[in-house]
Amino acid sequence: MDLMRFFKSKPKTSSLAKERLQLILAHERIGRNANGTEIPDFLPQLQKDLLAVLAKYVKVSDDDVKINVDRQDNLDLLEVKIEINR
């Protein structure tokens, strides 16, 4: 029986490395937006805080505030779009 195990083909290290790399890439993609930029954890709270401040002065809803994180020329950009109804 041990002789059969000796001649059995072993998985190649390259295929194992490829599988591990695919798992790492899939894990990293989970926390990124469509542009490939990492989504910070504070964005949902930032959106709530902005809504609370804006609600003191103008009438806004949750759908009126859009927050996007992007990366251009090695700079992280935080873009905030607010629709204000007059």
Short mmCIF file of the C-alpha atoms (twelve columns), coordinates in Angstrom:
data_MODEL
# 
_entry.id   MODEL 
# 
loop_
_atom_site.group_PDB 
_atom_site.id 
_atom_site.type_symbol 
_atom_site.label_atom_id 
_atom_site.label_alt_id 
_atom_site.label_comp_id 
_atom_site.label_asym_id 
_atom_site.label_seq_id 
_atom_site.Cartn_x 
_atom_site.Cartn_y 
_atom_site.Cartn_z 
_atom_site.pdbx_PDB_model_num 
ATOM 1  C CA . MET A 1  0.000   0.000  0.000   1 
ATOM 2  C CA . ASP A 2  2.792   2.460  0.770   1 
ATOM 3  C CA . LEU A 3  4.308   1.676  -2.602  1 
ATOM 4  C CA . MET A 4  1.119   2.909  -4.348  1 
ATOM 5  C CA . ARG A 5  1.240   6.168  -2.423  1 
ATOM 6  C CA . PHE A 6  4.867   6.647  -3.468  1 
ATOM 7  C CA . PHE A 7  4.025   6.519  -7.189  1 
ATOM 8  C CA . LYS A 8  0.847   8.586  -6.911  1 
ATOM 9  C CA . SER A 9  1.228   11.977 -8.547  1 
ATOM 10 C CA . LYS A 10 1.535   14.849 -6.123  1 
ATOM 11 C CA . PRO A 11 -0.098  18.213 -6.746  1 
ATOM 12 C CA . LYS A 12 2.271   20.646 -8.403  1 
ATOM 13 C CA . THR A 13 3.427   23.587 -6.355  1 
ATOM 14 C CA . SER A 14 2.595   25.939 -9.218  1 
ATOM 15 C CA . SER A 15 -1.060  24.896 -9.210  1 
ATOM 16 C CA . LEU A 16 -1.222  25.303 -5.430  1 
ATOM 17 C CA . ALA A 17 0.348   28.751 -5.669  1 
ATOM 18 C CA . LYS A 18 -2.089  29.755 -8.414  1 
ATOM 19 C CA . GLU A 19 -5.061  28.638 -6.324  1 
ATOM 20 C CA . ARG A 20 -3.806  30.574 -3.296  1 
ATOM 21 C CA . LEU A 21 -3.258  33.698 -5.389  1 
ATOM 22 C CA . GLN A 22 -6.788  33.476 -6.786  1 
ATOM 23 C CA . LEU A 23 -8.171  33.275 -3.246  1 
ATOM 24 C CA . ILE A 24 -6.144  36.308 -2.165  1 
ATOM 25 C CA . LEU A 25 -7.284  38.341 -5.177  1 
ATOM 26 C CA . ALA A 26 -10.926 37.408 -4.627  1 
ATOM 27 C CA . HIS A 27 -10.643 38.437 -0.982  1 
ATOM 28 C CA . GLU A 28 -9.111  41.808 -1.877  1 
ATOM 29 C CA . ARG A 29 -11.774 42.541 -4.507  1 
ATOM 30 C CA . ILE A 30 -14.586 42.218 -1.977  1 
ATOM 31 C CA . GLY A 31 -13.721 45.550 -0.329  1 
ATOM 32 C CA . ARG A 32 -13.315 47.567 -3.513  1 
ATOM 33 C CA . ASN A 33 -15.644 49.608 -5.697  1 
ATOM 34 C CA . ALA A 34 -16.066 49.356 -9.472  1 
ATOM 35 C CA . ASN A 35 -12.936 51.454 -10.082 1 
ATOM 36 C CA . GLY A 36 -10.828 49.088 -8.010  1 
ATOM 37 C CA . THR A 37 -10.420 51.614 -5.226  1 
ATOM 38 C CA . GLU A 38 -10.663 50.362 -1.678  1 
ATOM 39 C CA . ILE A 39 -13.850 51.463 0.074   1 
ATOM 40 C CA . PRO A 40 -13.098 52.989 3.489   1 
ATOM 41 C CA . ASP A 41 -15.069 51.755 6.500   1 
ATOM 42 C CA . PHE A 42 -16.130 55.259 7.513   1 
ATOM 43 C CA . LEU A 43 -18.194 56.046 4.390   1 
ATOM 44 C CA . PRO A 44 -21.622 54.940 5.687   1 
ATOM 45 C CA . GLN A 45 -21.181 56.955 8.885   1 
ATOM 46 C CA . LEU A 46 -19.881 59.946 6.925   1 
ATOM 47 C CA . GLN A 47 -22.979 59.865 4.746   1 
ATOM 48 C CA . LYS A 48 -25.242 59.790 7.833   1 
ATOM 49 C CA . ASP A 49 -23.349 62.688 9.422   1 
ATOM 50 C CA . LEU A 50 -23.560 64.766 6.249   1 
ATOM 51 C CA . LEU A 51 -27.296 64.144 6.048   1 
ATOM 52 C CA . ALA A 52 -27.754 65.200 9.675   1 
ATOM 53 C CA . VAL A 53 -25.881 68.476 9.147   1 
ATOM 54 C CA . LEU A 54 -27.591 69.258 5.852   1 
ATOM 55 C CA . ALA A 55 -31.034 68.516 7.305   1 
ATOM 56 C CA . LYS A 56 -30.552 71.459 9.690   1 
ATOM 57 C CA . TYR A 57 -30.425 73.885 6.760   1 
ATOM 58 C CA . VAL A 58 -32.142 72.310 3.739   1 
ATOM 59 C CA . LYS A 59 -34.538 69.483 2.981   1 
ATOM 60 C CA . VAL A 60 -32.571 66.400 1.822   1 
ATOM 61 C CA . SER A 61 -33.206 62.664 1.713   1 
ATOM 62 C CA . ASP A 62 -30.871 59.680 1.877   1 
ATOM 63 C CA . ASP A 63 -30.886 59.374 -1.903  1 
ATOM 64 C CA . ASP A 64 -29.770 62.996 -2.353  1 
ATOM 65 C CA . VAL A 65 -26.244 62.353 -1.015  1 
ATOM 66 C CA . LYS A 66 -23.829 60.252 -3.080  1 
ATOM 67 C CA . ILE A 67 -20.288 59.536 -1.895  1 
ATOM 68 C CA . ASN A 68 -17.595 58.033 -4.101  1 
ATOM 69 C CA . VAL A 69 -13.933 57.220 -3.483  1 
ATOM 70 C CA . ASP A 70 -11.588 57.241 -6.453  1 
ATOM 71 C CA . ARG A 71 -7.846  57.185 -7.066  1 
ATOM 72 C CA . GLN A 72 -6.122  59.461 -9.593  1 
ATOM 73 C CA . ASP A 73 -2.410  60.111 -9.930  1 
ATOM 74 C CA . ASN A 74 -1.577  58.418 -6.605  1 
ATOM 75 C CA . LEU A 75 -4.163  60.561 -4.781  1 
ATOM 76 C CA . ASP A 76 -7.280  59.271 -3.068  1 
ATOM 77 C CA . LEU A 77 -10.249 61.459 -3.972  1 
ATOM 78 C CA . LEU A 78 -13.424 61.673 -1.933  1 
ATOM 79 C CA . GLU A 79 -16.245 62.940 -4.111  1 
ATOM 80 C CA . VAL A 80 -19.492 64.053 -2.475  1 
ATOM 81 C CA . LYS A 81 -22.523 64.907 -4.623  1 
ATOM 82 C CA . ILE A 82 -25.508 66.490 -2.905  1 
ATOM 83 C CA . GLU A 83 -28.795 67.254 -4.630  1 
ATOM 84 C CA . ILE A 84 -30.510 70.168 -2.915  1 
ATOM 85 C CA . ASN A 85 -34.210 70.685 -3.539  1 
ATOM 86 C CA . ARG A 86 -35.220 74.347 -3.491  1 
# 
